[in-house]
Amino acid sequence: MSKLAMFDVNPGAGVRSESPLAASRVAVAALASAQGAGVVVRERAFLGHLILRGDAADAAFRAGVEQALGLALPLKAGGLVRDEGAGTSLQWLSPDEWLLIVPGGHEFDTERRLRECLSGHFAVMNVSGAQTVLELSGPAAREVLMKCTPYDVHPRHFPVGKGVSTVFAKSTALIRRVAEQRWELVIRRSFADYLYRWVVDASEEFGVFVAR
């Protein structure tokens, strides 16, 4: 830990930040308010995104993660654990890889806390600038997803608390069901504008409100 060079990549208040969708413009007939909308689309910009890698079979690694985050490490495909109060989530990506999302501005302290609590062979990488989160909510949100991905999003197969990486609109996305009528898409920055436009267009027939 003492030999590792760390720095906070968050520019702080002195530098104007722009989300991956800062220049995107809606080109559909969007509603003026969320009232009566079948789908509400919202970017959850400027969150902290960290990739955590380690040996899930190592009890010390699992205990260190829980000590640092207050979240138990999900150990199975589709696993997603959340602390709504703290605004943090931890999602299984592969047998030795997880995505950790924290409130914006907390990513540096979170990484430092993980490095203090973990030892041995592990990795923590800040990828906050490489992706963003789109939130879809409303009674028709699942129907929109059915138009965008071949993955089965029926409640029998995709309950609240599940997250998967899959094909989405000729690209890829992490789809996460965080409430009965609320879903999150974690998308790469380079595809953000394309996927955002696709989702808004797919939502238009249900009545879409784009939250700013």
mmCIF file of the C-alpha atoms, coordinates in Angstrom:
data_MODEL
# 
_entry.id   MODEL 
# 
loop_
_atom_site.group_PDB 
_atom_site.id 
_atom_site.type_symbol 
_atom_site.label_atom_id 
_atom_site.label_alt_id 
_atom_site.label_comp_id 
_atom_site.label_asym_id 
_atom_site.label_entity_id 
_atom_site.label_seq_id 
_atom_site.pdbx_PDB_ins_code 
_atom_site.Cartn_x 
_atom_site.Cartn_y 
_atom_site.Cartn_z 
_atom_site.occupancy 
_atom_site.B_iso_or_equiv 
_atom_site.pdbx_formal_charge 
_atom_site.auth_seq_id 
_atom_site.auth_comp_id 
_atom_site.auth_asym_id 
_atom_site.auth_atom_id 
_atom_site.pdbx_PDB_model_num 
ATOM 1   C CA . MET A 1 1   ? 0.000   0.000   0.000   1.00 0.00 ? 1   MET A CA 1 
ATOM 2   C CA . SER A 1 2   ? 2.756   2.479   0.882   1.00 0.00 ? 2   SER A CA 1 
ATOM 3   C CA . LYS A 1 3   ? 4.510   1.946   -2.476  1.00 0.00 ? 3   LYS A CA 1 
ATOM 4   C CA . LEU A 1 4   ? 1.387   2.458   -4.575  1.00 0.00 ? 4   LEU A CA 1 
ATOM 5   C CA . ALA A 1 5   ? 0.913   5.825   -6.269  1.00 0.00 ? 5   ALA A CA 1 
ATOM 6   C CA . MET A 1 6   ? -2.723  6.946   -6.014  1.00 0.00 ? 6   MET A CA 1 
ATOM 7   C CA . PHE A 1 7   ? -4.373  10.136  -7.135  1.00 0.00 ? 7   PHE A CA 1 
ATOM 8   C CA . ASP A 1 8   ? -7.895  11.522  -7.130  1.00 0.00 ? 8   ASP A CA 1 
ATOM 9   C CA . VAL A 1 9   ? -9.155  11.818  -10.733 1.00 0.00 ? 9   VAL A CA 1 
ATOM 10  C CA . ASN A 1 10  ? -12.228 13.823  -9.725  1.00 0.00 ? 10  ASN A CA 1 
ATOM 11  C CA . PRO A 1 11  ? -11.528 17.419  -10.891 1.00 0.00 ? 11  PRO A CA 1 
ATOM 12  C CA . GLY A 1 12  ? -13.570 19.006  -8.104  1.00 0.00 ? 12  GLY A CA 1 
ATOM 13  C CA . ALA A 1 13  ? -15.537 22.243  -8.228  1.00 0.00 ? 13  ALA A CA 1 
ATOM 14  C CA . GLY A 1 14  ? -12.830 24.216  -10.007 1.00 0.00 ? 14  GLY A CA 1 
ATOM 15  C CA . VAL A 1 15  ? -13.269 22.360  -13.308 1.00 0.00 ? 15  VAL A CA 1 
ATOM 16  C CA . ARG A 1 16  ? -16.522 22.088  -15.255 1.00 0.00 ? 16  ARG A CA 1 
ATOM 17  C CA . SER A 1 17  ? -17.450 18.449  -15.809 1.00 0.00 ? 17  SER A CA 1 
ATOM 18  C CA . GLU A 1 18  ? -19.545 17.142  -18.696 1.00 0.00 ? 18  GLU A CA 1 
ATOM 19  C CA . SER A 1 19  ? -21.367 13.835  -18.739 1.00 0.00 ? 19  SER A CA 1 
ATOM 20  C CA . PRO A 1 20  ? -21.146 11.497  -21.735 1.00 0.00 ? 20  PRO A CA 1 
ATOM 21  C CA . LEU A 1 21  ? -24.579 12.777  -22.795 1.00 0.00 ? 21  LEU A CA 1 
ATOM 22  C CA . ALA A 1 22  ? -23.868 16.490  -22.395 1.00 0.00 ? 22  ALA A CA 1 
ATOM 23  C CA . ALA A 1 23  ? -24.199 17.190  -26.125 1.00 0.00 ? 23  ALA A CA 1 
ATOM 24  C CA . SER A 1 24  ? -27.044 14.755  -26.865 1.00 0.00 ? 24  SER A CA 1 
ATOM 25  C CA . ARG A 1 25  ? -30.367 16.151  -28.011 1.00 0.00 ? 25  ARG A CA 1 
ATOM 26  C CA . VAL A 1 26  ? -33.718 14.367  -28.009 1.00 0.00 ? 26  VAL A CA 1 
ATOM 27  C CA . ALA A 1 27  ? -35.269 14.143  -31.468 1.00 0.00 ? 27  ALA A CA 1 
ATOM 28  C CA . VAL A 1 28  ? -38.585 12.496  -30.546 1.00 0.00 ? 28  VAL A CA 1 
ATOM 29  C CA . ALA A 1 29  ? -41.928 13.752  -29.305 1.00 0.00 ? 29  ALA A CA 1 
ATOM 30  C CA . ALA A 1 30  ? -41.102 13.727  -25.608 1.00 0.00 ? 30  ALA A CA 1 
ATOM 31  C CA . LEU A 1 31  ? -43.633 14.626  -22.922 1.00 0.00 ? 31  LEU A CA 1 
ATOM 32  C CA . ALA A 1 32  ? -43.342 17.851  -20.961 1.00 0.00 ? 32  ALA A CA 1 
ATOM 33  C CA . SER A 1 33  ? -43.554 16.129  -17.557 1.00 0.00 ? 33  SER A CA 1 
ATOM 34  C CA . ALA A 1 34  ? -43.282 12.707  -15.980 1.00 0.00 ? 34  ALA A CA 1 
ATOM 35  C CA . GLN A 1 35  ? -46.996 12.655  -15.169 1.00 0.00 ? 35  GLN A CA 1 
ATOM 36  C CA . GLY A 1 36  ? -48.672 10.024  -17.323 1.00 0.00 ? 36  GLY A CA 1 
ATOM 37  C CA . ALA A 1 37  ? -45.413 8.940   -18.970 1.00 0.00 ? 37  ALA A CA 1 
ATOM 38  C CA . GLY A 1 38  ? -45.026 5.271   -19.758 1.00 0.00 ? 38  GLY A CA 1 
ATOM 39  C CA . VAL A 1 39  ? -41.265 5.630   -19.515 1.00 0.00 ? 39  VAL A CA 1 
ATOM 40  C CA . VAL A 1 40  ? -39.000 8.127   -17.761 1.00 0.00 ? 40  VAL A CA 1 
ATOM 41  C CA . VAL A 1 41  ? -35.415 8.212   -19.025 1.00 0.00 ? 41  VAL A CA 1 
ATOM 42  C CA . ARG A 1 42  ? -32.773 9.811   -16.814 1.00 0.00 ? 42  ARG A CA 1 
ATOM 43  C CA . GLU A 1 43  ? -28.994 9.853   -16.931 1.00 0.00 ? 43  GLU A CA 1 
ATOM 44  C CA . ARG A 1 44  ? -27.401 9.276   -13.540 1.00 0.00 ? 44  ARG A CA 1 
ATOM 45  C CA . ALA A 1 45  ? -24.247 11.151  -14.373 1.00 0.00 ? 45  ALA A CA 1 
ATOM 46  C CA . PHE A 1 46  ? -20.966 11.612  -12.488 1.00 0.00 ? 46  PHE A CA 1 
ATOM 47  C CA . LEU A 1 47  ? -21.211 8.501   -10.320 1.00 0.00 ? 47  LEU A CA 1 
ATOM 48  C CA . GLY A 1 48  ? -18.019 6.772   -9.237  1.00 0.00 ? 48  GLY A CA 1 
ATOM 49  C CA . HIS A 1 49  ? -17.365 3.497   -11.098 1.00 0.00 ? 49  HIS A CA 1 
ATOM 50  C CA . LEU A 1 50  ? -14.701 1.092   -9.839  1.00 0.00 ? 50  LEU A CA 1 
ATOM 51  C CA . ILE A 1 51  ? -13.686 -2.334  -11.127 1.00 0.00 ? 51  ILE A CA 1 
ATOM 52  C CA . LEU A 1 52  ? -12.679 -4.722  -8.360  1.00 0.00 ? 52  LEU A CA 1 
ATOM 53  C CA . ARG A 1 53  ? -10.832 -7.957  -9.076  1.00 0.00 ? 53  ARG A CA 1 
ATOM 54  C CA . GLY A 1 54  ? -9.832  -10.703 -6.683  1.00 0.00 ? 54  GLY A CA 1 
ATOM 55  C CA . ASP A 1 55  ? -10.249 -14.330 -5.662  1.00 0.00 ? 55  ASP A CA 1 
ATOM 56  C CA . ALA A 1 56  ? -13.833 -14.963 -4.570  1.00 0.00 ? 56  ALA A CA 1 
ATOM 57  C CA . ALA A 1 57  ? -12.749 -18.246 -2.994  1.00 0.00 ? 57  ALA A CA 1 
ATOM 58  C CA . ASP A 1 58  ? -10.455 -16.356 -0.600  1.00 0.00 ? 58  ASP A CA 1 
ATOM 59  C CA . ALA A 1 59  ? -12.304 -15.776 2.661   1.00 0.00 ? 59  ALA A CA 1 
ATOM 60  C CA . ALA A 1 60  ? -9.936  -12.938 3.596   1.00 0.00 ? 60  ALA A CA 1 
ATOM 61  C CA . PHE A 1 61  ? -10.703 -11.154 0.324   1.00 0.00 ? 61  PHE A CA 1 
ATOM 62  C CA . ARG A 1 62  ? -14.459 -11.471 0.849   1.00 0.00 ? 62  ARG A CA 1 
ATOM 63  C CA . ALA A 1 63  ? -14.165 -10.252 4.442   1.00 0.00 ? 63  ALA A CA 1 
ATOM 64  C CA . GLY A 1 64  ? -12.002 -7.293  3.402   1.00 0.00 ? 64  GLY A CA 1 
ATOM 65  C CA . VAL A 1 65  ? -14.504 -6.197  0.771   1.00 0.00 ? 65  VAL A CA 1 
ATOM 66  C CA . GLU A 1 66  ? -17.364 -6.362  3.269   1.00 0.00 ? 66  GLU A CA 1 
ATOM 67  C CA . GLN A 1 67  ? -15.312 -4.459  5.855   1.00 0.00 ? 67  GLN A CA 1 
ATOM 68  C CA . ALA A 1 68  ? -14.500 -1.709  3.351   1.00 0.00 ? 68  ALA A CA 1 
ATOM 69  C CA . LEU A 1 69  ? -17.928 -1.370  1.730   1.00 0.00 ? 69  LEU A CA 1 
ATOM 70  C CA . GLY A 1 70  ? -20.473 -2.774  4.144   1.00 0.00 ? 70  GLY A CA 1 
ATOM 71  C CA . LEU A 1 71  ? -21.675 -4.971  1.260   1.00 0.00 ? 71  LEU A CA 1 
ATOM 72  C CA . ALA A 1 72  ? -21.311 -8.727  0.934   1.00 0.00 ? 72  ALA A CA 1 
ATOM 73  C CA . LEU A 1 73  ? -19.530 -9.750  -2.249  1.00 0.00 ? 73  LEU A CA 1 
ATOM 74  C CA . PRO A 1 74  ? -22.001 -11.300 -4.747  1.00 0.00 ? 74  PRO A CA 1 
ATOM 75  C CA . LEU A 1 75  ? -20.619 -14.703 -5.719  1.00 0.00 ? 75  LEU A CA 1 
ATOM 76  C CA . LYS A 1 76  ? -22.949 -15.881 -8.498  1.00 0.00 ? 76  LYS A CA 1 
ATOM 77  C CA . ALA A 1 77  ? -23.747 -14.741 -12.031 1.00 0.00 ? 77  ALA A CA 1 
ATOM 78  C CA . GLY A 1 78  ? -26.460 -12.092 -11.967 1.00 0.00 ? 78  GLY A CA 1 
ATOM 79  C CA . GLY A 1 79  ? -25.599 -11.080 -8.416  1.00 0.00 ? 79  GLY A CA 1 
ATOM 80  C CA . LEU A 1 80  ? -26.256 -7.448  -7.496  1.00 0.00 ? 80  LEU A CA 1 
ATOM 81  C CA . VAL A 1 81  ? -26.211 -6.037  -3.968  1.00 0.00 ? 81  VAL A CA 1 
ATOM 82  C CA . ARG A 1 82  ? -27.161 -2.462  -3.109  1.00 0.00 ? 82  ARG A CA 1 
ATOM 83  C CA . ASP A 1 83  ? -27.125 -0.087  -0.173  1.00 0.00 ? 83  ASP A CA 1 
ATOM 84  C CA . GLU A 1 84  ? -29.814 2.433   -1.104  1.00 0.00 ? 84  GLU A CA 1 
ATOM 85  C CA . GLY A 1 85  ? -29.009 4.665   1.844   1.00 0.00 ? 85  GLY A CA 1 
ATOM 86  C CA . ALA A 1 86  ? -25.338 4.950   0.962   1.00 0.00 ? 86  ALA A CA 1 
ATOM 87  C CA . GLY A 1 87  ? -25.974 5.000   -2.786  1.00 0.00 ? 87  GLY A CA 1 
ATOM 88  C CA . THR A 1 88  ? -23.569 2.125   -3.440  1.00 0.00 ? 88  THR A CA 1 
ATOM 89  C CA . SER A 1 89  ? -23.918 -1.103  -5.391  1.00 0.00 ? 89  SER A CA 1 
ATOM 90  C CA . LEU A 1 90  ? -21.726 -4.096  -6.177  1.00 0.00 ? 90  LEU A CA 1 
ATOM 91  C CA . GLN A 1 91  ? -22.405 -6.255  -9.247  1.00 0.00 ? 91  GLN A CA 1 
ATOM 92  C CA . TRP A 1 92  ? -20.920 -9.611  -10.283 1.00 0.00 ? 92  TRP A CA 1 
ATOM 93  C CA . LEU A 1 93  ? -19.279 -9.389  -13.714 1.00 0.00 ? 93  LEU A CA 1 
ATOM 94  C CA . SER A 1 94  ? -17.245 -12.620 -13.804 1.00 0.00 ? 94  SER A CA 1 
ATOM 95  C CA . PRO A 1 95  ? -15.900 -15.140 -11.254 1.00 0.00 ? 95  PRO A CA 1 
ATOM 96  C CA . ASP A 1 96  ? -13.115 -12.713 -10.261 1.00 0.00 ? 96  ASP A CA 1 
ATOM 97  C CA . GLU A 1 97  ? -14.506 -9.304  -11.282 1.00 0.00 ? 97  GLU A CA 1 
ATOM 98  C CA . TRP A 1 98  ? -17.127 -6.908  -9.879  1.00 0.00 ? 98  TRP A CA 1 
ATOM 99  C CA . LEU A 1 99  ? -18.429 -3.432  -10.703 1.00 0.00 ? 99  LEU A CA 1 
ATOM 100 C CA . LEU A 1 100 ? -18.696 -1.087  -7.735  1.00 0.00 ? 100 LEU A CA 1 
ATOM 101 C CA . ILE A 1 101 ? -20.731 2.116   -8.155  1.00 0.00 ? 101 ILE A CA 1 
ATOM 102 C CA . VAL A 1 102 ? -20.566 4.829   -5.486  1.00 0.00 ? 102 VAL A CA 1 
ATOM 103 C CA . PRO A 1 103 ? -21.798 8.434   -5.245  1.00 0.00 ? 103 PRO A CA 1 
ATOM 104 C CA . GLY A 1 104 ? -19.802 10.913  -7.290  1.00 0.00 ? 104 GLY A CA 1 
ATOM 105 C CA . GLY A 1 105 ? -16.783 12.278  -5.464  1.00 0.00 ? 105 GLY A CA 1 
ATOM 106 C CA . HIS A 1 106 ? -16.496 9.205   -3.214  1.00 0.00 ? 106 HIS A CA 1 
ATOM 107 C CA . GLU A 1 107 ? -14.566 6.999   -5.608  1.00 0.00 ? 107 GLU A CA 1 
ATOM 108 C CA . PHE A 1 108 ? -11.091 8.011   -4.409  1.00 0.00 ? 108 PHE A CA 1 
ATOM 109 C CA . ASP A 1 109 ? -11.880 7.455   -0.723  1.00 0.00 ? 109 ASP A CA 1 
ATOM 110 C CA . THR A 1 110 ? -13.606 4.161   -1.593  1.00 0.00 ? 110 THR A CA 1 
ATOM 111 C CA . GLU A 1 111 ? -10.549 2.932   -3.490  1.00 0.00 ? 111 GLU A CA 1 
ATOM 112 C CA . ARG A 1 112 ? -8.289  3.926   -0.616  1.00 0.00 ? 112 ARG A CA 1 
ATOM 113 C CA . ARG A 1 113 ? -10.508 2.137   1.899   1.00 0.00 ? 113 ARG A CA 1 
ATOM 114 C CA . LEU A 1 114 ? -10.486 -1.029  -0.219  1.00 0.00 ? 114 LEU A CA 1 
ATOM 115 C CA . ARG A 1 115 ? -6.691  -0.972  -0.471  1.00 0.00 ? 115 ARG A CA 1 
ATOM 116 C CA . GLU A 1 116 ? -6.434  -0.558  3.287   1.00 0.00 ? 116 GLU A CA 1 
ATOM 117 C CA . CYS A 1 117 ? -8.730  -3.526  3.946   1.00 0.00 ? 117 CYS A CA 1 
ATOM 118 C CA . LEU A 1 118 ? -7.430  -5.911  1.273   1.00 0.00 ? 118 LEU A CA 1 
ATOM 119 C CA . SER A 1 119 ? -4.119  -7.719  0.947   1.00 0.00 ? 119 SER A CA 1 
ATOM 120 C CA . GLY A 1 120 ? -2.558  -10.256 -1.358  1.00 0.00 ? 120 GLY A CA 1 
ATOM 121 C CA . HIS A 1 121 ? -3.506  -10.450 -5.035  1.00 0.00 ? 121 HIS A CA 1 
ATOM 122 C CA . PHE A 1 122 ? -6.280  -7.994  -5.983  1.00 0.00 ? 122 PHE A CA 1 
ATOM 123 C CA . ALA A 1 123 ? -6.874  -4.980  -8.234  1.00 0.00 ? 123 ALA A CA 1 
ATOM 124 C CA . VAL A 1 124 ? -8.981  -1.810  -7.974  1.00 0.00 ? 124 VAL A CA 1 
ATOM 125 C CA . MET A 1 125 ? -9.414  0.386   -11.065 1.00 0.00 ? 125 MET A CA 1 
ATOM 126 C CA . ASN A 1 126 ? -11.282 3.674   -11.336 1.00 0.00 ? 126 ASN A CA 1 
ATOM 127 C CA . VAL A 1 127 ? -13.256 3.629   -14.624 1.00 0.00 ? 127 VAL A CA 1 
ATOM 128 C CA . SER A 1 128 ? -15.633 6.486   -13.805 1.00 0.00 ? 128 SER A CA 1 
ATOM 129 C CA . GLY A 1 129 ? -14.829 8.425   -16.965 1.00 0.00 ? 129 GLY A CA 1 
ATOM 130 C CA . ALA A 1 130 ? -15.420 5.424   -19.205 1.00 0.00 ? 130 ALA A CA 1 
ATOM 131 C CA . GLN A 1 131 ? -19.117 4.806   -18.580 1.00 0.00 ? 131 GLN A CA 1 
ATOM 132 C CA . THR A 1 132 ? -22.378 6.259   -17.362 1.00 0.00 ? 132 THR A CA 1 
ATOM 133 C CA . VAL A 1 133 ? -25.768 5.062   -16.119 1.00 0.00 ? 133 VAL A CA 1 
ATOM 134 C CA . LEU A 1 134 ? -29.149 5.428   -17.824 1.00 0.00 ? 134 LEU A CA 1 
ATOM 135 C CA . GLU A 1 135 ? -32.191 4.890   -15.625 1.00 0.00 ? 135 GLU A CA 1 
ATOM 136 C CA . LEU A 1 136 ? -35.486 3.711   -17.119 1.00 0.00 ? 136 LEU A CA 1 
ATOM 137 C CA . SER A 1 137 ? -38.569 3.810   -14.937 1.00 0.00 ? 137 SER A CA 1 
ATOM 138 C CA . GLY A 1 138 ? -42.308 3.630   -15.393 1.00 0.00 ? 138 GLY A CA 1 
ATOM 139 C CA . PRO A 1 139 ? -44.939 1.037   -16.312 1.00 0.00 ? 139 PRO A CA 1 
ATOM 140 C CA . ALA A 1 140 ? -43.601 0.510   -19.852 1.00 0.00 ? 140 ALA A CA 1 
ATOM 141 C CA . ALA A 1 141 ? -39.879 0.341   -18.999 1.00 0.00 ? 141 ALA A CA 1 
ATOM 142 C CA . ARG A 1 142 ? -39.777 -3.448  -19.399 1.00 0.00 ? 142 ARG A CA 1 
ATOM 143 C CA . GLU A 1 143 ? -41.496 -3.232  -22.800 1.00 0.00 ? 143 GLU A CA 1 
ATOM 144 C CA . VAL A 1 144 ? -38.768 -0.855  -23.956 1.00 0.00 ? 144 VAL A CA 1 
ATOM 145 C CA . LEU A 1 145 ? -36.097 -3.292  -22.854 1.00 0.00 ? 145 LEU A CA 1 
ATOM 146 C CA . MET A 1 146 ? -37.853 -6.062  -24.760 1.00 0.00 ? 146 MET A CA 1 
ATOM 147 C CA . LYS A 1 147 ? -37.395 -3.981  -27.917 1.00 0.00 ? 147 LYS A CA 1 
ATOM 148 C CA . CYS A 1 148 ? -33.686 -3.472  -27.233 1.00 0.00 ? 148 CYS A CA 1 
ATOM 149 C CA . THR A 1 149 ? -32.216 -6.753  -26.019 1.00 0.00 ? 149 THR A CA 1 
ATOM 150 C CA . PRO A 1 150 ? -32.665 -10.477 -26.719 1.00 0.00 ? 150 PRO A CA 1 
ATOM 151 C CA . TYR A 1 151 ? -32.130 -11.208 -23.018 1.00 0.00 ? 151 TYR A CA 1 
ATOM 152 C CA . ASP A 1 152 ? -35.258 -12.400 -21.200 1.00 0.00 ? 152 ASP A CA 1 
ATOM 153 C CA . VAL A 1 153 ? -36.407 -9.559  -18.922 1.00 0.00 ? 153 VAL A CA 1 
ATOM 154 C CA . HIS A 1 154 ? -39.622 -11.245 -17.783 1.00 0.00 ? 154 HIS A CA 1 
ATOM 155 C CA . PRO A 1 155 ? -40.015 -10.998 -13.981 1.00 0.00 ? 155 PRO A CA 1 
ATOM 156 C CA . ARG A 1 156 ? -39.808 -14.801 -13.666 1.00 0.00 ? 156 ARG A CA 1 
ATOM 157 C CA . HIS A 1 157 ? -36.302 -14.689 -15.136 1.00 0.00 ? 157 HIS A CA 1 
ATOM 158 C CA . PHE A 1 158 ? -35.210 -11.183 -14.154 1.00 0.00 ? 158 PHE A CA 1 
ATOM 159 C CA . PRO A 1 159 ? -36.288 -10.356 -10.591 1.00 0.00 ? 159 PRO A CA 1 
ATOM 160 C CA . VAL A 1 160 ? -35.445 -7.204  -8.686  1.00 0.00 ? 160 VAL A CA 1 
ATOM 161 C CA . GLY A 1 161 ? -31.833 -7.408  -7.540  1.00 0.00 ? 161 GLY A CA 1 
ATOM 162 C CA . LYS A 1 162 ? -30.438 -9.059  -10.666 1.00 0.00 ? 162 LYS A CA 1 
ATOM 163 C CA . GLY A 1 163 ? -27.889 -7.591  -13.074 1.00 0.00 ? 163 GLY A CA 1 
ATOM 164 C CA . VAL A 1 164 ? -26.425 -9.007  -16.297 1.00 0.00 ? 164 VAL A CA 1 
ATOM 165 C CA . SER A 1 165 ? -24.088 -8.030  -19.111 1.00 0.00 ? 165 SER A CA 1 
ATOM 166 C CA . THR A 1 166 ? -25.701 -8.644  -22.492 1.00 0.00 ? 166 THR A CA 1 
ATOM 167 C CA . VAL A 1 167 ? -26.290 -7.505  -26.061 1.00 0.00 ? 167 VAL A CA 1 
ATOM 168 C CA . PHE A 1 168 ? -28.218 -4.253  -26.189 1.00 0.00 ? 168 PHE A CA 1 
ATOM 169 C CA . ALA A 1 169 ? -29.215 -2.375  -29.352 1.00 0.00 ? 169 ALA A CA 1 
ATOM 170 C CA . LYS A 1 170 ? -26.345 -3.841  -31.434 1.00 0.00 ? 170 LYS A CA 1 
ATOM 171 C CA . SER A 1 171 ? -23.939 -2.872  -28.632 1.00 0.00 ? 171 SER A CA 1 
ATOM 172 C CA . THR A 1 172 ? -23.647 -4.076  -25.041 1.00 0.00 ? 172 THR A CA 1 
ATOM 173 C CA . ALA A 1 173 ? -24.861 -2.905  -21.654 1.00 0.00 ? 173 ALA A CA 1 
ATOM 174 C CA . LEU A 1 174 ? -25.114 -3.983  -18.051 1.00 0.00 ? 174 LEU A CA 1 
ATOM 175 C CA . ILE A 1 175 ? -28.829 -4.270  -17.312 1.00 0.00 ? 175 ILE A CA 1 
ATOM 176 C CA . ARG A 1 176 ? -29.808 -4.019  -13.654 1.00 0.00 ? 176 ARG A CA 1 
ATOM 177 C CA . ARG A 1 177 ? -33.299 -4.292  -12.184 1.00 0.00 ? 177 ARG A CA 1 
ATOM 178 C CA . VAL A 1 178 ? -33.277 -2.150  -9.057  1.00 0.00 ? 178 VAL A CA 1 
ATOM 179 C CA . ALA A 1 179 ? -37.032 -1.890  -8.377  1.00 0.00 ? 179 ALA A CA 1 
ATOM 180 C CA . GLU A 1 180 ? -40.289 -3.273  -9.774  1.00 0.00 ? 180 GLU A CA 1 
ATOM 181 C CA . GLN A 1 181 ? -40.534 -0.529  -12.405 1.00 0.00 ? 181 GLN A CA 1 
ATOM 182 C CA . ARG A 1 182 ? -36.993 0.850   -12.336 1.00 0.00 ? 182 ARG A CA 1 
ATOM 183 C CA . TRP A 1 183 ? -34.028 -0.397  -14.351 1.00 0.00 ? 183 TRP A CA 1 
ATOM 184 C CA . GLU A 1 184 ? -30.475 0.815   -14.844 1.00 0.00 ? 184 GLU A CA 1 
ATOM 185 C CA . LEU A 1 185 ? -28.272 0.502   -17.918 1.00 0.00 ? 185 LEU A CA 1 
ATOM 186 C CA . VAL A 1 186 ? -24.537 0.864   -17.364 1.00 0.00 ? 186 VAL A CA 1 
ATOM 187 C CA . ILE A 1 187 ? -23.153 1.841   -20.763 1.00 0.00 ? 187 ILE A CA 1 
ATOM 188 C CA . ARG A 1 188 ? -19.759 2.695   -22.218 1.00 0.00 ? 188 ARG A CA 1 
ATOM 189 C CA . ARG A 1 189 ? -18.980 6.343   -22.872 1.00 0.00 ? 189 ARG A CA 1 
ATOM 190 C CA . SER A 1 190 ? -18.148 5.720   -26.520 1.00 0.00 ? 190 SER A CA 1 
ATOM 191 C CA . PHE A 1 191 ? -21.633 4.279   -27.164 1.00 0.00 ? 191 PHE A CA 1 
ATOM 192 C CA . ALA A 1 192 ? -23.537 6.550   -24.772 1.00 0.00 ? 192 ALA A CA 1 
ATOM 193 C CA . ASP A 1 193 ? -25.020 8.943   -27.327 1.00 0.00 ? 193 ASP A CA 1 
ATOM 194 C CA . TYR A 1 194 ? -26.045 6.112   -29.668 1.00 0.00 ? 194 TYR A CA 1 
ATOM 195 C CA . LEU A 1 195 ? -27.671 4.030   -26.928 1.00 0.00 ? 195 LEU A CA 1 
ATOM 196 C CA . TYR A 1 196 ? -29.361 7.051   -25.373 1.00 0.00 ? 196 TYR A CA 1 
ATOM 197 C CA . ARG A 1 197 ? -30.962 7.993   -28.695 1.00 0.00 ? 197 ARG A CA 1 
ATOM 198 C CA . TRP A 1 198 ? -31.971 4.379   -29.284 1.00 0.00 ? 198 TRP A CA 1 
ATOM 199 C CA . VAL A 1 199 ? -33.642 4.087   -25.857 1.00 0.00 ? 199 VAL A CA 1 
ATOM 200 C CA . VAL A 1 200 ? -35.498 7.390   -26.182 1.00 0.00 ? 200 VAL A CA 1 
ATOM 201 C CA . ASP A 1 201 ? -36.698 6.460   -29.676 1.00 0.00 ? 201 ASP A CA 1 
ATOM 202 C CA . ALA A 1 202 ? -37.824 3.029   -28.473 1.00 0.00 ? 202 ALA A CA 1 
ATOM 203 C CA . SER A 1 203 ? -39.726 4.714   -25.613 1.00 0.00 ? 203 SER A CA 1 
ATOM 204 C CA . GLU A 1 204 ? -41.593 7.257   -27.734 1.00 0.00 ? 204 GLU A CA 1 
ATOM 205 C CA . GLU A 1 205 ? -44.623 5.066   -28.470 1.00 0.00 ? 205 GLU A CA 1 
ATOM 206 C CA . PHE A 1 206 ? -45.288 4.624   -24.724 1.00 0.00 ? 206 PHE A CA 1 
ATOM 207 C CA . GLY A 1 207 ? -45.037 8.328   -23.911 1.00 0.00 ? 207 GLY A CA 1 
ATOM 208 C CA . VAL A 1 208 ? -41.537 9.263   -22.808 1.00 0.00 ? 208 VAL A CA 1 
ATOM 209 C CA . PHE A 1 209 ? -40.329 11.950  -20.460 1.00 0.00 ? 209 PHE A CA 1 
ATOM 210 C CA . VAL A 1 210 ? -36.611 12.753  -20.542 1.00 0.00 ? 210 VAL A CA 1 
ATOM 211 C CA . ALA A 1 211 ? -35.498 13.965  -17.119 1.00 0.00 ? 211 ALA A CA 1 
ATOM 212 C CA . ARG A 1 212 ? -32.711 16.528  -17.050 1.00 0.00 ? 212 ARG A CA 1 
# 
